[in-house]
Amino acid sequence: MSREASRPLALGIVVAAAVCLGAARAEGQDLSIRLTPEVIQMGTFASGARLRIEGTVAANAQAVVVITGRDTDEIFNRKGRVGPIWVNSGKVQVAGVPSLFLAFSPAPLGAFLGREAIERWQLDEAAIKRRVRVRPAAADRPAVRDGYVALKVEEGSYRAVTDAVRMEKGAGGAATYAVELLWPKTAPPGSYQATVYECRDKAVTRAVSTSVEVREVGLAAGMRHLADDHAPLYGAIAVVVMMALGFGIDFLVAWFRHSRPRRPGRPADALAHKDVAVH
Amino acid sequence: MSIFLPVAGVSINLFLLVGAGAVVGFLSGLLGVGGGFLLTPVLMMIGVPPTVAAASDTNAIVATSSSGMAAHFRLGNVDLKLGSVLLLGGLVGAAAGVQIIKVFRLLGNADFVITITYIVVLGGIGGYMLVESLQSLRRGALAPKAYRRHRPGRFLGRLPLQMRFPRSGIQHSAFVPFVLCALVGILAAVMGVGGGFIMVPMMVYLLRMPMHVAIGTDLFQILFTCAGLTVMQAVTNHTVDLLLALILAAGSTIGAQIGARVGRLLRGDQLKIVLAVIVLAVMLKMAVGLMLTPSNLLSYAKGH
């Protein structure tokens, strides 16, 4: 198994171990996570689904909610100087980072977590930046790592909001947490992971995860299926539909123009071809 | 109001997409340029993945050029005979251009070559068109110029396969438009664009076609080139988003109709000035962008 492929498994084992370890320390108080809706449906006119994540943590603990996508490998153009000008001087591959990273906390992380815990559990963009693997190794510079995260933040795939989680006192001494978010428009359908980290005494005491499913439905799902499984047919349909649309609109415009009464003294298309000589 | 694009996998504001399509369609109808060199970067800016932006843009241009070509055809501005020769030359040139850029990629300096080619070609064409059109416009105010049937010189007249193109009012050996168009095809492939903004000036200045006929004939050529490219992209890369293309096309076909009508209200020289200014503006933006230190050293690879 490759290093990239083994990463989600390793993360799962770490989270499971943390859950077991934390369970012993939590003295029976539940750590839970619940999603509403359980599956995000992306229809053609889905204008950004709302997702609510809520649950309980131990009393006097803080909850940090993190949603991550699968690790990706992406190729980018890297700019470099050639004389006085900047041009694309080659490609770099960025790997080992999640395709989506959304972190929500009730306050700035530094207020209730130590830097070591933030780094260990990768709870902010700075920690993610250190996780980036750049190939070729010669191109691995801080500017490239910064550039990658800046691109992701700009497109909305990476986001850290420090006052988004609402903490309240719950029944049985536990605390409840809740966060509502608008699902990012740039995050494609697939499987994501939502994790809540219970934080006390500057450390993460427990964590629990659940998957966030985003599915295409209706016309969007049908189109995707056609594009993937019947590509030549899809390509031909794409051309025919576009030609029909183009000629159809031209026909409608022409029909509309000819159906209107003409102004006297101005024949139709009088200005057409006006700079072409009579041969 | 957002719409979910199934192949791109993202949701984008519907009105933003329609608006982008309308602006590019207007330019297409007005000037005969496909608009790919403008639309793809705009789509990337609003969040469409680069490979999907390039392929879907090509698909949308099929509708734009169909609409624009039909409008020009009814006005008598499409030379089908010459367009077929140009199309053949363009395809041969594009195939050669793809091989050339492969060699540059192996040598490791493809992007530098592409950038410099862009600036030299855009600057040369735009500058020449602007100066020539302004001079012509100034002359035209005193004595309106009439186009005359163009006859080939002694050397070109002796080339085999002499053909008359009555719609364009020119006579050439079939090799002349074929070779010229093949050269444009090479440049278009190297630059990763459809080539309309090179093709129209080439038809006007080298083949001596009237501006309006050059625009109509170029749209004919663009239509078939983009149709072929759409099928190729759908089969090999799975990056054609039909829904995205439909939205862009809805805006751009209407824009193309308006562009064609506005074009009829302008003289050929005035159209040339508009095209020259756009070409020079793109060239200047690229040249300035090359000098300034970029805010981010990384950018998404377009992958053409």
Interface residues (C-beta under 8 A of the other chain):
Chain A: M42 G43 T44 F45 A46 S47 G48 I75 F76 N77 R78 K79 G80 V82 P84 I85 W86 V87 N88 S89 G90 K91 V92 V94 A143 V144 G147 Y148 A150 L151 E155 G156 K185 T186 A187 P188 P189 E216 L219 A220 A221 M223 R224 A227 D228 A231 P232 Y234 G235 A236 I237 A238 V239 V241 M242 M243 L245 G246 F247 I249 D250 F251 V253 A254 D269 L271 A272 H273 K274 D275 V276 A277 H279
Chain B: M1 S2 I3 F4 P6 V7 G9 V10 S11 I12 G47 N59 A60 V62 A63 T64 S65 S66 S67 G68 M69 A70 A71 R74 L75 G76 N77 G108 D111 F112 T115 A146 Y147 R148 R149 P166 G169 P210 M211 H212 V213 L223 A227 T230 V231 M232 Q233 A234 V235 H238 V240 D241 L242 L243 A245 L246 A249 A250 T253 I254 A256 Q257 R264 L265 R267 G268 G289 L290 M291 L292 T293 P294 N296 L297 L298 S299 Y300 A301
